[in-house]
Amino acid sequence: MALEWLKSRLDPNKQQGANRRNQRIDAEVQMIARRFSHSPYQGVWYDEENRDWLVIPNYPLPKRFRDRHCDLLIVFPETYPETPPIGFYLNKRFQLRNGQYDPHATGKAYHGAPDLTDQGWHWYCVQMNMQDKGAWCPKADHHKPDNLWTFLNMVREVLTNDV
C-alpha cells in the first residue's frame, strides 16, 4: 500500500496513464467477451492484474489451415490504446492445407514484440503503419474504432488471406 502511494507521488502522470489503460482494456475485453463466450468459442482469458495479455482459446482458423482451431494471444503494449499490439501469437506453428506455412507466422518476434517462443507461443508478424491515412486512431469512446474489435478484424483478415 505504501509502495503504491510512493509510486503515485513520484510519477502521477504515469499512474494516471496506467489507470486509463487498465480501464480501457477492461472495457474492451468485456465488449468482446460476449461474442467469445458462446459456442464454438470458450470465452476469453486475460491478465486482470496488469492487463498485459488476452487469450482467446479455441479461436477458429480459416479453411486455408489444416487445423481448424488455435489459441490466440494478444499482448497489449504499455501505451495501449494509443499504440496497437505488435502482431499476435498462436499456440503453435500451423500448417496450411497445401503443406506450406504462412510466411508471416515467424515464430520469433520482431519489431519490439516480446519473444514468447520459450513459452510455446509463435508470433504472427503483422503491423499497422501508423503513418498511413486511416491508421490506428482510437477514440475516447471504446465502442468506436480503433479498439480490440479493430485489431481482431485485422487478425481475421491476415489469417484468411493468402499472401
CYANA upper distance limits for C-alpha pairs under 8 A (distance plus 0.5 A):
  1 MET  CA      5 TRP  CA      6.94
  2 ALA  CA      6 LEU  CA      6.68
  3 LEU  CA      7 LYS  CA      6.63
  4 GLU  CA      8 SER  CA      6.71
  5 TRP  CA      9 ARG  CA      6.85
  6 LEU  CA     10 LEU  CA      6.70
  7 LYS  CA     11 ASP  CA      6.74
  7 LYS  CA     12 PRO  CA      8.04
  7 LYS  CA     15 GLN  CA      8.15
  8 SER  CA     12 PRO  CA      5.19
  8 SER  CA     14 LYS  CA      8.41
  8 SER  CA     15 GLN  CA      6.28
 11 ASP  CA     15 GLN  CA      7.05
 12 PRO  CA     16 GLN  CA      6.63
 13 ASN  CA     17 GLY  CA      6.60
 14 LYS  CA     18 ALA  CA      6.63
 15 GLN  CA     19 ASN  CA      6.72
 16 GLN  CA     20 ARG  CA      6.66
 17 GLY  CA     21 ARG  CA      6.54
 18 ALA  CA     22 ASN  CA      6.54
 18 ALA  CA     78 GLU  CA      8.46
 19 ASN  CA     23 GLN  CA      6.62
 20 ARG  CA     24 ARG  CA      6.60
 21 ARG  CA     25 ILE  CA      6.64
 21 ARG  CA     78 GLU  CA      8.40
 21 ARG  CA     79 THR  CA      8.03
 21 ARG  CA     80 TYR  CA      6.70
 21 ARG  CA     81 PRO  CA      7.33
 22 ASN  CA     26 ASP  CA      6.56
 22 ASN  CA     50 ASN  CA      8.02
 22 ASN  CA     51 ARG  CA      6.64
 23 GLN  CA     27 ALA  CA      6.65
 24 ARG  CA     28 GLU  CA      6.67
 24 ARG  CA     81 PRO  CA      7.93
 24 ARG  CA    142 HIS  CA      7.28
 25 ILE  CA     29 VAL  CA      6.46
 25 ILE  CA     51 ARG  CA      7.24
 26 ASP  CA     30 GLN  CA      6.66
 26 ASP  CA     51 ARG  CA      8.31
 27 ALA  CA     31 MET  CA      6.65
 27 ALA  CA    142 HIS  CA      7.61
 28 GLU  CA     32 ILE  CA      6.88
 28 GLU  CA    142 HIS  CA      7.00
 28 GLU  CA    143 HIS  CA      8.20
 28 GLU  CA    147 ASN  CA      7.59
 28 GLU  CA    148 LEU  CA      6.64
 29 VAL  CA     33 ALA  CA      6.34
 29 VAL  CA    148 LEU  CA      8.10
 30 GLN  CA     34 ARG  CA      7.45
 31 MET  CA    143 HIS  CA      8.43
 32 ILE  CA     36 PHE  CA      7.09
 32 ILE  CA    148 LEU  CA      8.18
 32 ILE  CA    149 TRP  CA      7.65
 33 ALA  CA     37 SER  CA      6.34
 33 ALA  CA     43 GLY  CA      6.88
 33 ALA  CA     44 VAL  CA      6.65
 34 ARG  CA     38 HIS  CA      7.92
 36 PHE  CA     41 TYR  CA      5.68
 36 PHE  CA     42 GLN  CA      7.01
 36 PHE  CA     43 GLY  CA      5.40
 36 PHE  CA     44 VAL  CA      7.05
 36 PHE  CA     56 ILE  CA      8.03
 37 SER  CA     41 TYR  CA      6.42
 37 SER  CA     42 GLN  CA      6.20
 37 SER  CA     43 GLY  CA      4.58
 37 SER  CA     44 VAL  CA      7.68
 38 HIS  CA     42 GLN  CA      7.41
 38 HIS  CA     43 GLY  CA      7.70
 40 PRO  CA     58 ASN  CA      7.98
 41 TYR  CA     56 ILE  CA      8.37
 41 TYR  CA     57 PRO  CA      7.50
 41 TYR  CA     58 ASN  CA      6.27
 41 TYR  CA     59 TYR  CA      7.01
 42 GLN  CA     56 ILE  CA      7.97
 42 GLN  CA     57 PRO  CA      6.46
 42 GLN  CA     58 ASN  CA      6.83
 43 GLY  CA     56 ILE  CA      7.11
 43 GLY  CA     57 PRO  CA      7.53
 44 VAL  CA     54 LEU  CA      7.51
 44 VAL  CA     55 VAL  CA      6.27
 44 VAL  CA     56 ILE  CA      5.34
 44 VAL  CA     57 PRO  CA      7.27
 45 TRP  CA     54 LEU  CA      6.24
 45 TRP  CA     55 VAL  CA      5.61
 45 TRP  CA     56 ILE  CA      7.07
 46 TYR  CA     51 ARG  CA      7.39
 46 TYR  CA     52 ASP  CA      8.33
 46 TYR  CA     53 TRP  CA      6.14
 46 TYR  CA     54 LEU  CA      4.69
 46 TYR  CA     55 VAL  CA      6.59
 47 ASP  CA     51 ARG  CA      5.25
 47 ASP  CA     52 ASP  CA      6.38
 47 ASP  CA     53 TRP  CA      6.04
 47 ASP  CA     54 LEU  CA      7.06
 51 ARG  CA     76 PHE  CA      7.74
 52 ASP  CA     75 VAL  CA      6.25
 52 ASP  CA     76 PHE  CA      5.62
 52 ASP  CA     77 PRO  CA      7.63
 52 ASP  CA     78 GLU  CA      8.28
 53 TRP  CA     73 LEU  CA      7.45
 53 TRP  CA     74 ILE  CA      6.07
 53 TRP  CA     75 VAL  CA      4.84
 53 TRP  CA     76 PHE  CA      6.16
 54 LEU  CA     73 LEU  CA      6.19
 54 LEU  CA     74 ILE  CA      5.72
 54 LEU  CA     75 VAL  CA      7.05
 54 LEU  CA     76 PHE  CA      8.44
 55 VAL  CA     71 ASP  CA      7.22
 55 VAL  CA     72 LEU  CA      5.99
 55 VAL  CA     73 LEU  CA      4.98
 55 VAL  CA     74 ILE  CA      6.97
 56 ILE  CA     71 ASP  CA      6.29
 56 ILE  CA     72 LEU  CA      5.64
 56 ILE  CA     73 LEU  CA      7.09
 57 PRO  CA     70 CYS  CA      7.12
 57 PRO  CA     71 ASP  CA      4.83
 57 PRO  CA     72 LEU  CA      6.82
 58 ASN  CA     69 HIS  CA      5.72
 58 ASN  CA     70 CYS  CA      5.71
 58 ASN  CA     71 ASP  CA      5.96
 58 ASN  CA     72 LEU  CA      8.42
 59 TYR  CA     69 HIS  CA      5.82
 59 TYR  CA     70 CYS  CA      5.70
 59 TYR  CA     71 ASP  CA      6.24
 59 TYR  CA     72 LEU  CA      6.83
 60 PRO  CA     68 ARG  CA      6.25
 60 PRO  CA     69 HIS  CA      4.91
 60 PRO  CA     70 CYS  CA      7.00
 61 LEU  CA     65 PHE  CA      6.99
 61 LEU  CA     67 ASP  CA      7.59
 61 LEU  CA     68 ARG  CA      5.45
 61 LEU  CA     69 HIS  CA      5.62
 61 LEU  CA     70 CYS  CA      7.23
 61 LEU  CA    159 LEU  CA      7.84
 62 PRO  CA     68 ARG  CA      7.47
 62 PRO  CA    159 LEU  CA      7.19
 62 PRO  CA    160 THR  CA      6.00
 63 LYS  CA     68 ARG  CA      7.72
 63 LYS  CA     97 ARG  CA      8.44
 63 LYS  CA    160 THR  CA      8.25
 64 ARG  CA     96 LEU  CA      6.15
 64 ARG  CA     97 ARG  CA      6.06
 64 ARG  CA    160 THR  CA      7.60
 65 PHE  CA     94 PHE  CA      7.36
 65 PHE  CA     95 GLN  CA      6.50
 65 PHE  CA     96 LEU  CA      4.60
 65 PHE  CA     97 ARG  CA      5.67
 66 ARG  CA     94 PHE  CA      7.90
 66 ARG  CA     95 GLN  CA      6.44
 66 ARG  CA     96 LEU  CA      5.87
 66 ARG  CA     97 ARG  CA      5.29
 67 ASP  CA     94 PHE  CA      7.41
 67 ASP  CA     95 GLN  CA      7.92
 70 CYS  CA     90 LEU  CA      7.01
 70 CYS  CA     91 ASN  CA      6.88
 70 CYS  CA     92 LYS  CA      8.32
 71 ASP  CA     90 LEU  CA      6.24
 71 ASP  CA     91 ASN  CA      5.87
 72 LEU  CA     88 PHE  CA      7.81
 72 LEU  CA     89 TYR  CA      6.33
 72 LEU  CA     90 LEU  CA      5.45
 72 LEU  CA     91 ASN  CA      7.28
 73 LEU  CA     88 PHE  CA      6.47
 73 LEU  CA     89 TYR  CA      5.38
 73 LEU  CA     90 LEU  CA      6.74
 73 LEU  CA     91 ASN  CA      8.37
 74 ILE  CA     85 PRO  CA      7.48
 74 ILE  CA     87 GLY  CA      8.25
 74 ILE  CA     88 PHE  CA      5.62
 74 ILE  CA     89 TYR  CA      6.94
 75 VAL  CA     85 PRO  CA      6.64
 75 VAL  CA     86 ILE  CA      8.25
 75 VAL  CA     88 PHE  CA      7.53
 76 PHE  CA     80 TYR  CA      6.71
 76 PHE  CA     84 PRO  CA      7.87
 76 PHE  CA     85 PRO  CA      5.86
 77 PRO  CA     83 THR  CA      7.40
 77 PRO  CA     84 PRO  CA      7.57
 77 PRO  CA     85 PRO  CA      6.36
 77 PRO  CA     86 ILE  CA      8.38
 79 THR  CA     83 THR  CA      6.01
 80 TYR  CA     84 PRO  CA      6.59
 80 TYR  CA     85 PRO  CA      8.07
 81 PRO  CA    138 PRO  CA      7.01
 81 PRO  CA    147 ASN  CA      7.72
 82 GLU  CA    136 TRP  CA      8.42
 82 GLU  CA    137 CYS  CA      7.56
 82 GLU  CA    138 PRO  CA      6.98
 83 THR  CA    136 TRP  CA      8.02
 84 PRO  CA    128 MET  CA      8.14
 84 PRO  CA    136 TRP  CA      7.52
 84 PRO  CA    151 PHE  CA      8.07
 85 PRO  CA    151 PHE  CA      8.43
 86 ILE  CA    111 HIS  CA      7.86
 86 ILE  CA    112 GLY  CA      8.08
 86 ILE  CA    113 ALA  CA      6.21
 86 ILE  CA    125 CYS  CA      8.14
 86 ILE  CA    126 VAL  CA      7.30
 86 ILE  CA    127 GLN  CA      6.28
 87 GLY  CA    113 ALA  CA      7.86
 87 GLY  CA    123 TRP  CA      7.36
 87 GLY  CA    124 TYR  CA      6.07
 87 GLY  CA    125 CYS  CA      5.46
 87 GLY  CA    126 VAL  CA      5.14
 87 GLY  CA    127 GLN  CA      6.43
 88 PHE  CA    123 TRP  CA      6.28
 88 PHE  CA    124 TYR  CA      5.83
 88 PHE  CA    125 CYS  CA      7.61
 88 PHE  CA    126 VAL  CA      8.11
 88 PHE  CA    155 VAL  CA      8.29
 89 TYR  CA    121 TRP  CA      6.26
 89 TYR  CA    122 HIS  CA      5.71
 89 TYR  CA    123 TRP  CA      4.88
 89 TYR  CA    124 TYR  CA      6.13
 90 LEU  CA    121 TRP  CA      6.16
 90 LEU  CA    122 HIS  CA      5.71
 90 LEU  CA    123 TRP  CA      7.02
 90 LEU  CA    124 TYR  CA      7.76
 91 ASN  CA    120 GLY  CA      6.71
 91 ASN  CA    121 TRP  CA      5.31
 91 ASN  CA    122 HIS  CA      6.64
 92 LYS  CA    120 GLY  CA      7.36
 92 LYS  CA    121 TRP  CA      6.68
 92 LYS  CA    122 HIS  CA      6.18
 93 ARG  CA    101 TYR  CA      8.17
 93 ARG  CA    105 ALA  CA      7.31
 93 ARG  CA    107 GLY  CA      7.60
 93 ARG  CA    122 HIS  CA      6.65
 94 PHE  CA    101 TYR  CA      7.30
 95 GLN  CA     99 GLY  CA      6.50
 95 GLN  CA    100 GLN  CA      6.50
 95 GLN  CA    101 TYR  CA      5.53
 95 GLN  CA    102 ASP  CA      7.98
 96 LEU  CA    100 GLN  CA      5.91
 96 LEU  CA    101 TYR  CA      6.08
 96 LEU  CA    102 ASP  CA      7.44
101 TYR  CA    105 ALA  CA      7.88
104 HIS  CA    124 TYR  CA      5.96
104 HIS  CA    125 CYS  CA      5.54
104 HIS  CA    126 VAL  CA      7.78
105 ALA  CA    122 HIS  CA      7.37
105 ALA  CA    123 TRP  CA      6.45
105 ALA  CA    124 TYR  CA      4.74
105 ALA  CA    125 CYS  CA      6.75
106 THR  CA    122 HIS  CA      7.41
106 THR  CA    123 TRP  CA      6.36
106 THR  CA    124 TYR  CA      6.46
106 THR  CA    125 CYS  CA      7.21
107 GLY  CA    117 THR  CA      7.00
107 GLY  CA    121 TRP  CA      7.75
107 GLY  CA    122 HIS  CA      4.45
107 GLY  CA    123 TRP  CA      5.03
107 GLY  CA    124 TYR  CA      7.29
108 LYS  CA    115 ASP  CA      6.30
108 LYS  CA    116 LEU  CA      7.94
108 LYS  CA    117 THR  CA      6.73
108 LYS  CA    122 HIS  CA      7.07
108 LYS  CA    123 TRP  CA      6.35
109 ALA  CA    113 ALA  CA      6.09
109 ALA  CA    114 PRO  CA      6.66
109 ALA  CA    115 ASP  CA      5.32
109 ALA  CA    116 LEU  CA      8.03
109 ALA  CA    122 HIS  CA      8.42
109 ALA  CA    123 TRP  CA      5.94
109 ALA  CA    124 TYR  CA      8.28
109 ALA  CA    125 CYS  CA      7.98
110 TYR  CA    114 PRO  CA      8.26
110 TYR  CA    115 ASP  CA      8.16
110 TYR  CA    125 CYS  CA      8.18
115 ASP  CA    123 TRP  CA      8.10
116 LEU  CA    120 GLY  CA      7.10
116 LEU  CA    121 TRP  CA      5.84
116 LEU  CA    122 HIS  CA      7.53
116 LEU  CA    123 TRP  CA      8.14
117 THR  CA    121 TRP  CA      5.50
117 THR  CA    122 HIS  CA      6.34
117 THR  CA    123 TRP  CA      8.30
126 VAL  CA    158 VAL  CA      8.40
128 MET  CA    135 ALA  CA      7.20
128 MET  CA    136 TRP  CA      7.48
129 ASN  CA    135 ALA  CA      6.82
130 MET  CA    135 ALA  CA      5.74
130 MET  CA    136 TRP  CA      6.82
131 GLN  CA    135 ALA  CA      7.19
136 TRP  CA    146 ASP  CA      6.46
137 CYS  CA    145 PRO  CA      7.92
137 CYS  CA    146 ASP  CA      6.18
138 PRO  CA    142 HIS  CA      8.17
138 PRO  CA    144 LYS  CA      7.95
138 PRO  CA    145 PRO  CA      6.27
138 PRO  CA    146 ASP  CA      4.75
138 PRO  CA    147 ASN  CA      6.79
139 LYS  CA    144 LYS  CA      6.70
139 LYS  CA    145 PRO  CA      7.02
139 LYS  CA    146 ASP  CA      7.15
142 HIS  CA    146 ASP  CA      8.33
142 HIS  CA    147 ASN  CA      6.84
143 HIS  CA    147 ASN  CA      7.81
145 PRO  CA    149 TRP  CA      8.19
145 PRO  CA    150 THR  CA      6.79
146 ASP  CA    150 THR  CA      6.03
146 ASP  CA    151 PHE  CA      8.27
147 ASN  CA    151 PHE  CA      7.06
148 LEU  CA    152 LEU  CA      6.60
149 TRP  CA    153 ASN  CA      6.53
150 THR  CA    154 MET  CA      6.91
151 PHE  CA    155 VAL  CA      6.78
152 LEU  CA    156 ARG  CA      6.71
153 ASN  CA    157 GLU  CA      6.66
154 MET  CA    158 VAL  CA      6.68
155 VAL  CA    159 LEU  CA      6.65
156 ARG  CA    160 THR  CA      6.54
157 GLU  CA    161 ASN  CA      6.61
158 VAL  CA    162 ASP  CA      8.34
